[in-house]
Amino acid sequence: MTDVALDLPELRRRSFLTGAALLAAMPIASEATLAQAKMASQSLGVLPPDAVIINANENPLGPCKAACEAITAILPYGGRYDRLGELDALTKQYAAMHGLKPENVAFYAGSSEPLHYTTLAFTSPERGLVMADPSYESAAMAAKISKAPVHKIPLTGSYAHDLERMVAADPQAGLIYIVNPNNPTGTVTPREQILWALEHKPAGSMLLVDEAYIHLSDEQSVLDQVVAGKELIVLRTFSKIYGMAGIRCGVAIARPDLLEKLMPYYQNAMPVTALAAARASLSDSELVPTRKAWIAKSRLETLAWLKAAGFKPIGESQSNCFMIDTGRPAKTVIAALQKEHVYIGRVWPVWPNAVRISVGSPEDMARFRTAFKKVMDAPQVALSTRNDEGVGSRTARFLS
Ligand code: PLP
């Protein structure tokens, strides 16, 4: 039997793929694909065995013990779809934990999916996307597909989203995207300011609050606004504090009439392993406080060392990533660290001298400190003109 390769341009030429289906048949930008697209000349799959991987805001702790056991237990049932009703059970468990109704909760294989679909659903050439700069790029990439204007508003002096400016940026805004805590800075936007934006956003626009990192911070969630029936969509993921990035589970939380708007774009069965692992993770009441403290310790120790050594971290991260102003082209620092087998995050064009560091284990951060000092103490090297953007990646081609 010959496998038929999926040829998107060919599919697009065919007339049966129209409207929402056409828009959805495009790559979804996730932290994994973005990190990989920016790796210099090698893919994540072939990193050396001693690599320190702090480039994609992953959690070095991985899934908790209960999640691993739940995956093992459900594997024999993996030959069938969700025969055991895992999705239903997870939906009810999640809703009950947050005072929501099950119809407020929709699970996906990671929150990149509902982020992409929300952008496609609420933006168009006439209805723009408003976001912070720097912030997580995925929505802007989806807006390329819907051909929506993108308004990038600089962060404030305290590196919060500038919600007054964001709300005023486009009277025709289709979507206002808030990431709290923000990726890449890890800095938070106070909840009261998000509530203000919810009340003052332009008529007909949607507020999307991405709480991928909320458990790592002291900031309060806005999920209660969904309970109150307000016009917003909240995203959460099991990729960060729950350590399930490779297992894939995310959730969109909103009024049912809003969640329905995402449905034309894509609906697929959830992997039963992800559902079982998510349920087990939620049942572990120690997980969030223990991991929050573990990651905060590693972050604070690294930030204290950086400051003491005269380096310049940007803002006060409350997350599993932070940025450093290196005072030189960040690409050169990334490439030099890579030679030390330390893989850090990508560059945001608005801050070409800043690097993003994901918080790894204490051992990872010790290796990072040694390598970073060595790189920063060495004479600066000129930027190579070679294309080092990971040209092998399908997403890289789409992004360029
Ligand atoms: N939103 C933000 C702000 C992120 O940083 C990420 C990943 O890093 C995601 C959403 C998507 O995560 P996932 O698709 O793994 O749930």
Residues whose N, C-alpha, C, O or C-beta is under 5 A from the ligand:
A	BS01	PLP	S30 E31 A56 N57 G110 S111 S112 Y136 V179 N183 D210 A212 T237 S239 A245 C249 G250
